[in-house]
Amino acid sequence: MARTIEQVVAAAILEKATTEIEIGDKVYKIADPTTATLILVSELISTLPVVEKVPNEQKVYSVLHYAKDYKPLGDICAILILGAKGLTEEKEIIEEKRILGLFKRRTTRKVIVDKQAELSQLILDYVRPSVIFDCIVSRLQDMEIGSFFAITTSLSEANILKPTKEVVEP
């Protein structure tokens, strides 16, 4: 069944999951793309080192040299899977204590779980580099980058057209 444009927009705004990915023994629902997700991924990509073109015989040494700086790849993949809204989760933990061995006392406390850090570590520990590459590329293709680019370039052009001097009122 074809989805209407309103359904697609609503799913994107609410970051409804449309597909799933299994990492380790857990299945993660992949959220639809949002601008906030794209911005978070862009922030992490900007921290990665720039690697110049490397001759084929030097690729192994280059990978070994730069691998330590690419831990954010797990974070990038995790953000693309979870979406900007799904990075943390608030859980309520119920603790039960006994007073004098007779009386039960229950206390509840709220804990914020960093799902991004958990998933990032799982990705780095259990997922092959080729799968990470495929995941990042396929998710970035789904991110509607063309639309984001159109928005930013049109706003940049509007910014160029604005006056350079402000008029001060007496």
C-alpha positions as CSV (number, residue, x, y, z in Angstrom):
1,M,0.0,0.0,0.0
2,A,1.4,3.4,-0.9
3,R,1.8,5.9,1.8
4,T,0.5,9.5,1.5
5,I,2.8,12.5,1.9
6,E,1.0,13.3,5.2
7,Q,1.8,9.8,6.5
8,V,5.5,10.1,5.5
9,V,5.8,13.5,7.2
10,A,4.0,12.4,10.3
11,A,6.2,9.3,10.6
12,A,9.3,11.5,10.2
13,I,8.2,14.0,12.8
14,L,7.3,11.3,15.3
15,E,10.4,9.2,14.2
16,K,8.3,6.1,13.8
17,A,10.3,3.0,13.1
18,T,9.9,1.7,9.6
19,T,12.6,-1.0,9.5
20,E,14.6,-3.1,12.0
21,I,18.2,-4.1,12.4
22,E,19.5,-6.9,14.7
23,I,22.8,-6.3,16.6
24,G,23.9,-8.9,18.9
25,D,20.8,-10.5,20.4
26,K,18.7,-7.4,20.3
27,V,16.5,-6.0,17.5
28,Y,16.5,-2.2,17.1
29,K,13.8,-0.3,15.2
30,I,15.3,2.2,12.8
31,A,13.7,5.6,13.1
32,D,12.8,7.7,10.1
33,P,15.1,10.6,9.3
34,T,14.9,13.9,10.9
35,T,16.9,17.1,10.7
36,A,18.0,16.7,14.3
37,T,19.5,13.3,13.5
38,L,21.3,14.7,10.5
39,I,22.7,17.6,12.6
40,L,24.0,15.2,15.3
41,V,25.6,12.9,12.7
42,S,27.2,16.0,11.0
43,E,28.7,17.1,14.4
44,L,30.3,13.7,14.8
45,I,31.6,13.5,11.2
46,S,33.3,16.8,11.7
47,T,35.4,15.3,14.5
48,L,36.8,12.6,12.3
49,P,40.4,13.1,11.0
50,V,40.9,13.8,7.3
51,V,42.8,11.0,5.6
52,E,44.6,11.9,2.4
53,K,44.7,9.5,-0.5
54,V,46.9,6.5,0.4
55,P,48.7,4.2,-2.0
56,N,47.4,0.6,-2.0
57,E,50.6,-0.8,-0.4
58,Q,50.3,1.7,2.5
59,K,46.6,1.1,3.3
60,V,47.2,-1.3,6.2
61,Y,49.6,1.1,7.9
62,S,47.2,4.0,7.3
63,V,44.3,2.0,8.8
64,L,46.4,1.0,11.8
65,H,47.5,4.6,12.3
66,Y,44.0,6.2,12.1
67,A,41.8,3.5,13.6
68,K,42.2,4.9,17.2
69,D,40.5,8.2,15.9
70,Y,37.5,6.5,14.5
71,K,35.6,5.4,17.6
72,P,32.9,7.9,16.7
73,L,31.9,5.5,13.8
74,G,29.9,3.5,16.4
75,D,28.2,6.7,17.7
76,I,27.4,7.7,14.1
77,C,25.8,4.4,13.3
78,A,24.0,4.4,16.7
79,I,22.5,7.8,16.0
80,L,21.4,6.9,12.5
81,I,19.7,3.8,13.9
82,L,18.1,5.3,17.1
83,G,17.3,8.8,15.7
84,A,17.8,12.0,17.7
85,K,14.8,11.3,20.0
86,G,15.8,7.8,20.9
87,L,19.3,8.4,22.2
88,T,18.3,8.3,25.9
89,E,15.5,6.6,27.8
90,E,14.2,7.2,31.3
91,K,13.6,4.1,33.3
92,E,12.0,3.7,36.7
93,I,13.8,1.3,39.0
94,I,12.1,-0.2,42.0
95,E,14.4,-1.1,44.9
96,E,13.2,-3.2,47.7
97,K,14.8,-3.1,51.1
98,R,14.0,-4.9,54.4
99,I,14.0,-3.0,57.6
100,L,15.0,-5.2,60.6
101,G,14.3,-8.2,58.4
102,L,10.6,-7.8,58.8
103,F,9.3,-4.8,56.9
104,K,9.6,-4.3,53.2
105,R,10.3,-0.9,52.0
106,R,10.0,-0.1,48.3
107,T,11.6,2.9,46.8
108,T,11.5,4.0,43.2
109,R,14.0,6.1,41.4
110,K,14.3,7.3,37.8
111,V,17.5,6.5,35.9
112,I,18.4,7.9,32.5
113,V,19.8,5.2,30.2
114,D,22.2,6.2,27.5
115,K,21.0,4.0,24.7
116,Q,23.4,5.6,22.2
117,A,26.5,4.6,24.2
118,E,25.2,1.1,24.7
119,L,24.4,0.6,21.0
120,S,27.7,2.3,19.9
121,Q,29.7,-0.1,22.0
122,L,27.7,-3.1,20.7
123,I,28.4,-2.0,17.2
124,L,32.1,-1.5,17.7
125,D,32.4,-4.9,19.5
126,Y,30.2,-7.1,17.3
127,V,29.6,-5.6,13.9
128,R,32.0,-6.1,11.0
129,P,33.4,-2.9,9.3
130,S,31.7,-3.8,6.0
131,V,28.3,-3.9,7.8
132,I,29.0,-0.6,9.6
133,F,29.8,0.9,6.2
134,D,26.6,-0.5,4.6
135,C,24.5,0.7,7.5
136,I,25.9,4.2,7.5
137,V,25.6,4.6,3.7
138,S,22.1,3.2,3.5
139,R,20.9,5.3,6.4
140,L,22.5,8.5,4.9
141,Q,20.7,7.8,1.6
142,D,17.4,7.6,3.6
143,M,18.2,10.9,5.3
144,E,16.7,13.0,2.5
145,I,20.0,15.0,2.3
146,G,18.9,16.6,-1.0
147,S,16.0,18.3,0.8
148,F,18.2,19.4,3.7
149,F,20.7,20.8,1.2
150,A,18.0,22.7,-0.6
151,I,16.9,24.3,2.6
152,T,20.4,25.3,3.7
153,T,21.3,26.7,0.3
154,S,18.1,28.7,-0.1
155,L,18.6,30.1,3.4
156,S,22.3,30.9,2.6
157,E,21.2,32.8,-0.5
158,A,18.7,34.7,1.6
159,N,21.4,35.5,4.0
160,I,23.6,36.9,1.2
161,L,20.8,39.2,0.1
162,K,20.2,40.8,3.5
163,P,21.6,44.3,4.0
164,T,25.2,44.5,5.4
165,K,24.6,47.7,7.5
166,E,21.9,48.1,10.1
167,V,20.1,51.4,10.3
168,V,20.4,52.9,13.8
169,E,17.3,54.8,14.8
170,P,17.9,58.1,16.6
